Amino acid sequence: MSKWYVPTSAYADAAAPLPPPHINAINTVWTLVAAYLVFCMQVGFVMLESGFARSREAVNILVEGIADTCICGVTFWLWGFAFMFCPGTPWIGTTGFMLQGLPASYGTTGVPLLAYWVFQYAFADTCSTVTSGAMIGRCDFIGDLLYSVGVTGFIYPIIGHWAWGPDGWLANMGPIPFHDFAGSTVVHTIGGVISLAGAIVLGPRLGRVFKRDSGQPMKPHDLIVGATGGLILWFGWYGFNPGSTLSALDAQGIGRVSFNTTLAACSAGLTSLVYSYLKTNGKWDLALTVNGFLAGLVAITCPCYWVDPVGAFFIGIGAGIVVVWGIDLLEYLRIDDPIGAVPVHAIAGIWGTLSLGLFAAGKYGSPTPTGADVSTVVTGSSTAAVSAR
């Protein structure tokens, strides 16, 4: 029996089936819907950053975010996609500039190349936007434009090629290849580390006095806008993680990833909320709670496909703790990060990537255009220890 969402030659008067590459219609729609959700994260980022910053910095954040989104589209089309996803060397792709000479679909995904580009463009834009948060109030607009080109055109796609490129050295590392399902390292840690470098080089904002010097962080000017932006980011993450299956036919995988994403965010947010309450002798901290659930989302992004709910729960708890430690560490080191980009994305991203080795369930392989491949599975140390008993 034919199904409307799978190309078929069941109809007698239909044209002959097209030769490879095969295009899967439902997977294409799924990937594009996920891309649109990830793109919505740009709204969340500018709201989060402008709300948690001072009012005098809000317009610059908005202009920079829009310009960055436009620059990313051009650079990722001209050469960024080629650097990241096309064959070449283990370090960088060397073909496919301006998407020329590439097949109609990407690899074996069944997703048209242009649709896949839209999805990956949204990821590249996310990495670059992460970077802006730690440099609020100290980088002029020309500087914003320059680092946007640097991140989306060079840093992100080149390092991304190592992990996600067809011949990247991390992806093909033996005996165990590097795994990062949706980008705890490739997107978030890269963006977070760039944020750290920018914050160190630029120094603190004028008037910023740290706790070691009898000061305190500058107050956000609109917590309502900032918290709303955080929730929009959470919503966008449902494209970020489940969409990375690139397959609507992997129903079990999509459901598992969506559940793990939700549970990790919840446990991380609660952990940061309670931790901040105990740490401040009875004060509930909205900003830290928002950064807590964002840290949980960042951390679960790498292992979301390969862990079970119990693993996701504890990954979120770990993220809720390390983000508070990270904020305190930056404050102690006198590094001015107005929105917590470094703890949320770099530190929680590192924790999330490492957590795969601890909590991978040993039952799941990789998504395919028609479902999931369990011929090889990803196993964590805790699962291996239980199996050995």
Phi, psi and omega in degrees: 000129183283155177236141186296335187266359178242125179305136185213158176248028184292332183279130186296328183266009180285154176292161178300145180303143179289146177290165176306151008281142181284135177249125178259114188295314184291325176293326178294314179297316179301315181295320180290320177299318177298321178299319180294323177295317179297321178298326178300339178297337176297324175297316179297319181297312183292328177289315179300311184292316181290327179288324181275349178266185175278156183300327181294343183260354190294315184296319178300321178298317181294314180296316180297318180297319179290316179297319180298319179297319179289317179299318181300319180300319182286310183294323182288334174283314184296309184215340185299313179298319179297314178303322191270314193245001182255154181295158178177259176239171175297350185253334184196144174285146184234009179229170172081023178295139187056024179062021182278141175076015182260155178296166182290335176235159182270117177055226180256017186288335187077008180259129179305147184304316183293324176293318178297322178299317180301317179298313182287331174300318179297325177294314180299320179295323178298314181302316182290322181291327175307319186297325187294331187298326184278352184245016181302135173083003183226349183247125180284175190294323178298319176298320176302315181295319182293314181288334175297316176297318181296319183286307186283335182265338187226299189297305182297310183292327181289312178293323177299327178299325181301321186263324187244352179288157183296335179232024180297145186291328177287319180296332183250016181290140178244161359281345180241117180289160177287135180241132173207096192300309185231003168119028174305320177268308190299321180262304194278314180294321177300309179299321181292321179291321175298320177301316180298315179299316180296318180295323179291314183294318183282335181078177182287161175293154176300131180089356180281117179243128186272164183299326179297338181252025178067031177245198178201162179300150176292141183287137172294148186272341181207091181293333179296312178297316181297314180293323177297319176300321178298319179292325176295322175299316178303314178300316180296333180296339177288347167269323184301307186273300179300326180295338182289353171293332185058015184217114174285345181279347174273068187297318179297319180295317179298315179298317180295315180297317179297316179296312181298322178298316181294312185294320179296319178296318181294313182292326178291316179298316179295320179298313179295322179299311181290318180300315180295325178297314179291324184289330184253017177058049171100022177248129177273128187250106181296312183299318181290327177294318177298313178296332178295309181290331174294321177297321176297320178295318178298315184295319183284348184298323177288306189268006192303330183277337192250002180246159175266172182306321180298317177298317179299321180299313182285330174297319177296318178299315178300319180294320180296332178278311186293333179291324177292317177300319181296318178298317179295322180294315179298320178298318180294323181277002181060043176254122185271107177237092191303326185248001181080031182297321183292309178298319184291315188262316181282304186290313177293328177294319177295315178300317181296320179293316178294328184294336177302318179292342179267320193244000179304133191283343181075020181237350189235140178258248181228150176290151176231170180301339183242007181158236181221149178255116179248019177294330171228138183238160179261123185241134177264169184294324181292320178293318179297322180294318178295319181294331183283345182286000000 
